[in-house]
Amino acid sequence: MKVLLSIKPDYANRILDGTKRYEFRRRVHQDVRVRTVIIYATKPIGKVVGEFSIKNVHSDHPDSLWEKTKEFSGITKEFFSDYFRGRDVGHAIEVKTVKRYKKPKDLSEFLASGVAPQSYAYVSA
């Protein structure tokens, strides 16, 4: 089982080049069988650019989550704080291994609707 995430192009590139090792989410998939994240780089790219295997999913209070992940967060503390403002729990999907697609793919190859998900969408392996 895989999950497809919409990720801003800058952050997608940081994940694929290894400088961002955590993808932060207010909501995270619940299916424990999910072991891979498919990366949809949002507009202006608008393509599926790669994927990564999941090492772990960390769920904690945002302050604790930042302390655990800040070294390889790939984002600023200010952005992180704004993103999780008012939340008691945040999630960080830890990247294990990455695979950049040689040629970016259309979203419709993964989702019949061809519409990017707001948070995530399950994709059969």
C-alpha positions as CSV (number, residue, x, y, z in Angstrom):
1,M,0.0,0.0,0.0
2,K,1.2,3.5,-0.9
3,V,0.0,7.0,-0.1
4,L,0.2,10.0,-2.4
5,L,1.0,13.4,-0.9
6,S,0.8,16.8,-2.4
7,I,4.0,18.6,-1.6
8,K,5.3,22.0,-2.6
9,P,8.0,21.7,-5.3
10,D,10.7,23.2,-3.2
11,Y,10.1,20.7,-0.4
12,A,9.7,17.8,-2.8
13,N,13.1,18.6,-4.2
14,R,14.6,18.8,-0.7
15,I,13.2,15.4,0.1
16,L,14.6,13.9,-3.1
17,D,18.0,15.5,-2.6
18,G,18.2,14.3,1.0
19,T,18.3,17.6,2.8
20,K,14.7,17.2,4.1
21,R,14.3,13.9,5.9
22,Y,10.8,14.6,7.4
23,E,7.5,15.5,5.8
24,F,5.3,17.2,8.3
25,R,1.5,16.7,8.4
26,R,-1.4,17.9,10.5
27,R,-3.2,14.7,9.4
28,V,-1.5,11.5,8.5
29,H,-2.6,8.2,7.0
30,Q,-4.0,5.6,9.4
31,D,-3.3,2.4,7.4
32,V,-0.2,0.7,9.0
33,R,0.4,-1.2,5.7
34,V,1.5,2.0,4.0
35,R,5.3,1.8,3.5
36,T,5.8,4.2,0.6
37,V,4.9,7.9,-0.1
38,I,4.4,9.0,-3.7
39,I,5.4,12.6,-4.2
40,Y,3.1,14.9,-6.2
41,A,4.9,18.2,-6.7
42,T,2.2,20.9,-6.7
43,K,1.9,23.7,-9.3
44,P,3.7,25.0,-11.1
45,I,5.2,21.6,-11.6
46,G,2.0,19.6,-11.3
47,K,3.6,16.2,-11.7
48,V,4.5,13.1,-9.7
49,V,8.2,13.4,-9.3
50,G,9.3,10.5,-7.1
51,E,8.6,8.5,-4.0
52,F,10.2,7.5,-0.7
53,S,10.0,4.6,1.7
54,I,8.9,5.4,5.2
55,K,11.3,4.8,8.0
56,N,8.9,5.9,10.8
57,V,5.9,8.1,11.5
58,H,6.5,10.3,14.5
59,S,3.4,11.8,16.3
60,D,3.9,14.1,19.2
61,H,3.2,17.6,20.5
62,P,4.7,20.1,18.0
63,D,7.4,21.3,20.5
64,S,8.7,17.8,21.1
65,L,8.3,17.0,17.4
66,W,10.5,20.0,16.4
67,E,13.2,19.0,18.9
68,K,13.4,15.5,17.4
69,T,13.3,16.6,13.7
70,K,14.8,20.1,13.4
71,E,18.2,19.1,12.1
72,F,16.8,17.5,9.0
73,S,13.4,19.3,8.9
74,G,14.2,21.2,5.7
75,I,12.0,24.1,6.9
76,T,12.4,27.0,9.3
77,K,11.2,26.9,12.9
78,E,8.9,29.8,12.1
79,F,7.2,27.9,9.2
80,F,6.9,24.8,11.4
81,S,5.3,26.8,14.3
82,D,2.9,28.5,11.9
83,Y,1.9,25.2,10.3
84,F,1.2,23.5,13.7
85,R,-0.2,26.6,15.5
86,G,-3.1,25.6,17.8
87,R,-2.4,21.9,17.4
88,D,-1.8,19.5,20.2
89,V,-0.4,16.8,17.9
90,G,1.7,17.0,14.8
91,H,3.1,14.2,12.6
92,A,6.5,13.8,10.9
93,I,6.9,11.1,8.2
94,E,10.5,10.1,8.3
95,V,12.2,9.4,5.0
96,K,14.1,6.2,4.6
97,T,15.1,5.9,0.9
98,V,14.2,8.1,-2.0
99,K,13.6,7.4,-5.7
100,R,13.4,10.4,-8.1
101,Y,11.6,9.4,-11.3
102,K,13.7,9.9,-14.5
103,K,10.6,11.5,-16.1
104,P,7.9,13.1,-14.0
105,K,4.5,11.4,-14.3
106,D,1.0,12.6,-14.7
107,L,-1.2,12.4,-11.6
108,S,-3.8,10.4,-13.6
109,E,-1.4,7.5,-13.6
110,F,-1.8,7.2,-9.9
111,L,-5.3,8.5,-9.2
112,A,-8.2,7.9,-11.6
113,S,-9.7,11.3,-10.7
114,G,-6.5,13.1,-11.7
115,V,-7.2,15.5,-8.9
116,A,-4.5,16.2,-6.3
117,P,-5.5,15.3,-2.7
118,Q,-5.7,18.0,0.0
119,S,-4.0,15.8,2.5
120,Y,-3.3,12.3,1.1
121,A,-4.8,9.6,-1.0
122,Y,-4.2,5.8,-0.8
123,V,-2.8,4.2,-3.9
124,S,-2.7,0.4,-4.4
125,A,0.9,-0.8,-4.9
